[in-house]
Every structure is written in C-alpha cells, then in structure tokens.
Amino acid sequence: MIFTMTIETPLGSLGLAATNRGLRCVTWSGTPMQATEAPDHPVLRRASAELRGYFRGDRTRFDVPLDPVGTPFQREAWRSLSDIPYGETRTYREQAAAIGRPNAARAVGAANGRNPLSIVVPCHRVIGASGSLTGFAGGLERKRWLLDHENRARSSGYPVAPFGGHGTIALTSFGGGVLKDRQG
C-alpha cells in the first residue's frame, strides 16, 4: 500500500509517498500518485520533519528509510549521489567515474533524471561539465535555490553534518539493505 502527504516548502508543494518499508518518492507537483492520504504515517512524518529541517538549514543529511523503485543501474547511480557532500557539486562524468563507469555520463544523467527522491537523494548536486546547471525535475531555478541554500548554510558556520557522518545521505537505513531490488 502507498501512503501520501503534501508538505509546503519555500519552493512550493512537495508530494511525499511511502510504503511501510520507506519513502518511495518526493515530487515537485504535490501529491505524487493515487494512494491513501496518511499524514500520520510514521515514514511520512519522519520524512516531513527531516525535509523541514533541511529547509531551515539545520539538517544536512536524511536518515528516513527509503524504498525507491528502479533498475539496478539507476539504483547504483542514485547510491552514488549520497557520496556528494552537502553544499558541493560533481559533474555527471565525475559521478560516472565514481561508479566505475567513466564513459557512462549520459546514462548517469538519464538515471538521475528518474531519481524518485528529489532532495533526499541529492541529484541537484550534479552539474554539467562546464559548471552549468542542467536538467532537474523541479526546474533549474529550484536547483539553483537548493545549491545556494546549501552553500549559505555551510558558510553561516553551521556544522556540515550535525547528525553524524560527513554530510551524506544514508541510503542503507531501511531493512539493513541497500536500495533493494523491487518491482512496482
């Protein structure tokens, strides 16, 4: 069963969807799918609180359990996004090299374009080889805002990783596994 809620952010509405295993998706267009509206669902409450902390500038990583659906290559690309520190960027080529596929920059870009967990899995931290902002499901203005927001939080002297780690997203926080294979 899929549970949903919508939260308001400085960038507009975000739709959250979750299963009992974890957060399934974060979308920019409000409620992400037909499902049961359940703002009291524990995964959705946790995701909402963590996203609010992120937008306040006092959360640099997410610990909510995740339950995304994607191909093995997509999940590999999404996992690598967690290695990009808060407030920093990488190019698609650098991301491809990080997963051991240095010639797969376009495929990595396509996988990032299907990232179902915007912000939580930080595809906004990936930029073009020239340093330009490129594709983002929320639009380039939102991508710029997110990058500027992270840079402001870092430069304000706020600790980069107040919840442990080094500013990465914990993708292994559900079921003891790593973005497990799931269909549908």
C-alpha positions as CSV (number, residue, x, y, z in Angstrom):
1,M,0.0,0.0,0.0
2,I,1.2,3.5,-0.8
3,F,0.6,6.4,1.7
4,T,0.9,10.1,0.7
5,M,1.0,13.6,2.1
6,T,1.9,17.0,0.8
7,I,4.1,19.5,2.5
8,E,4.7,23.2,1.9
9,T,8.3,24.3,1.4
10,P,10.0,27.6,0.4
11,L,10.0,26.2,-3.2
12,G,6.3,25.2,-3.2
13,S,4.5,21.9,-2.5
14,L,6.3,18.6,-2.3
15,G,4.4,15.4,-2.6
16,L,5.7,12.5,-0.4
17,A,4.8,8.9,-0.9
18,A,5.8,6.0,1.3
19,T,5.3,2.3,1.8
20,N,5.6,0.6,5.2
21,R,9.3,-0.1,4.2
22,G,10.3,3.5,3.5
23,L,10.0,6.7,1.5
24,R,9.1,5.8,-2.1
25,C,9.2,9.3,-3.8
26,V,9.3,13.0,-3.3
27,T,7.8,15.0,-6.2
28,W,7.6,18.7,-7.0
29,S,4.0,18.7,-8.2
30,G,2.2,17.9,-4.9
31,T,0.7,14.6,-4.2
32,P,2.7,12.1,-6.2
33,M,0.1,9.4,-7.0
34,Q,-3.3,7.9,-6.2
35,A,-2.9,6.5,-2.8
36,T,-4.1,6.7,0.8
37,E,-3.6,10.2,2.2
38,A,-1.9,9.5,5.5
39,P,0.0,12.4,7.1
40,D,0.3,10.5,10.3
41,H,2.1,7.5,8.7
42,P,5.5,7.2,10.6
43,V,7.7,7.2,7.4
44,L,5.9,10.3,6.1
45,R,6.1,12.1,9.5
46,R,9.8,11.4,9.6
47,A,10.4,12.5,6.0
48,S,8.4,15.6,6.6
49,A,10.3,16.5,9.7
50,E,13.7,15.9,8.0
51,L,12.7,17.9,4.9
52,R,11.6,20.8,7.1
53,G,15.0,20.6,8.9
54,Y,16.7,20.7,5.6
55,F,14.8,23.8,4.5
56,R,15.6,25.5,7.8
57,G,19.3,24.9,7.2
58,D,19.9,22.7,10.2
59,R,19.8,19.2,8.5
60,T,22.4,18.2,6.0
61,R,21.5,14.5,5.6
62,F,18.5,12.3,5.7
63,D,18.0,9.2,7.8
64,V,14.5,8.3,6.8
65,P,14.2,4.7,5.4
66,L,14.0,4.6,1.6
67,D,12.0,2.3,-0.7
68,P,12.6,3.6,-4.3
69,V,11.9,1.5,-7.3
70,G,14.4,1.5,-10.2
71,T,16.6,-0.6,-12.4
72,P,19.9,-1.9,-10.9
73,F,21.8,0.8,-12.9
74,Q,19.5,3.5,-11.7
75,R,19.9,2.4,-8.0
76,E,23.7,2.4,-8.5
77,A,23.6,5.9,-9.8
78,W,21.3,7.1,-7.0
79,R,23.5,5.5,-4.4
80,S,26.5,7.4,-5.7
81,L,24.6,10.6,-5.2
82,S,24.9,10.1,-1.5
83,D,28.7,10.4,-1.8
84,I,28.4,14.1,-2.9
85,P,28.9,16.1,0.3
86,Y,26.3,18.7,1.3
87,G,27.0,22.0,-0.4
88,E,29.2,20.5,-3.0
89,T,28.7,19.5,-6.6
90,R,30.0,16.9,-9.0
91,T,29.7,16.6,-12.8
92,Y,27.9,13.7,-14.5
93,R,31.3,12.5,-15.7
94,E,32.7,12.5,-12.1
95,Q,29.6,10.6,-10.9
96,A,30.0,8.1,-13.7
97,A,33.7,7.6,-12.8
98,A,32.8,7.2,-9.1
99,I,30.6,4.1,-10.0
100,G,33.3,2.7,-12.2
101,R,31.7,3.6,-15.5
102,P,33.7,6.6,-16.7
103,N,32.1,6.6,-20.2
104,A,28.5,6.5,-18.9
105,A,28.0,10.2,-18.1
106,R,24.9,10.3,-20.3
107,A,23.4,7.2,-18.8
108,V,24.1,8.5,-15.3
109,G,22.3,11.7,-16.3
110,A,19.3,9.7,-17.5
111,A,19.3,7.7,-14.3
112,N,19.5,10.9,-12.2
113,G,16.6,12.3,-14.2
114,R,14.5,9.4,-12.9
115,N,15.5,9.8,-9.3
116,P,12.2,9.5,-7.4
117,L,13.6,11.0,-4.2
118,S,14.3,14.6,-5.0
119,I,16.3,16.5,-2.4
120,V,16.6,13.4,-0.2
121,V,18.8,11.7,-2.8
122,P,20.6,14.9,-3.9
123,C,20.6,14.8,-7.7
124,H,20.5,18.6,-7.6
125,R,24.2,18.4,-6.7
126,V,25.1,17.2,-10.2
127,I,26.0,19.8,-12.8
128,G,27.3,19.9,-16.4
129,A,30.9,19.5,-17.3
130,S,31.2,23.3,-18.0
131,G,29.8,24.0,-14.5
132,S,26.4,24.9,-15.9
133,L,23.2,23.8,-14.3
134,T,21.5,21.1,-16.3
135,G,18.2,19.2,-16.0
136,F,16.4,18.9,-12.7
137,A,12.8,17.7,-12.2
138,G,12.0,20.7,-10.1
139,G,13.4,23.1,-12.7
140,L,16.7,24.9,-12.9
141,E,15.5,27.8,-10.7
142,R,14.8,25.3,-7.8
143,K,18.1,23.6,-8.5
144,R,20.0,26.9,-8.1
145,W,18.0,27.7,-5.0
146,L,18.9,24.3,-3.4
147,L,22.6,24.7,-4.2
148,D,22.6,28.3,-2.9
149,H,20.7,27.2,0.2
150,E,23.3,24.5,1.0
151,N,26.2,27.0,0.4
152,R,24.5,29.6,2.6
153,A,24.1,27.0,5.4
154,R,27.7,25.9,5.1
155,S,29.1,29.4,5.0
156,S,27.0,30.5,8.0
157,G,29.2,28.4,10.2
158,Y,26.5,25.7,10.8
159,P,28.1,22.3,11.3
160,V,28.0,20.4,8.0
161,A,26.9,17.1,9.4
162,P,25.1,17.6,12.7
163,F,23.5,14.2,12.6
164,G,26.8,12.2,12.2
165,G,28.6,11.1,9.1
166,H,30.2,13.6,6.7
167,G,27.2,15.1,5.1
168,T,26.0,12.2,3.1
169,I,22.6,10.7,2.8
170,A,22.1,7.3,4.5
171,L,20.7,5.1,1.7
172,T,21.2,2.0,3.8
173,S,18.9,2.9,6.5
174,F,16.0,0.6,5.6
175,G,15.8,-3.2,6.2
176,G,19.5,-3.4,6.6
177,G,20.0,-3.4,2.9
178,V,21.0,-1.0,0.1
179,L,18.3,0.1,-2.3
180,K,17.0,-3.4,-2.7
181,D,15.6,-4.7,-6.0
182,R,11.9,-4.2,-6.0
183,Q,9.5,-4.0,-8.9
184,G,6.2,-2.0,-8.8
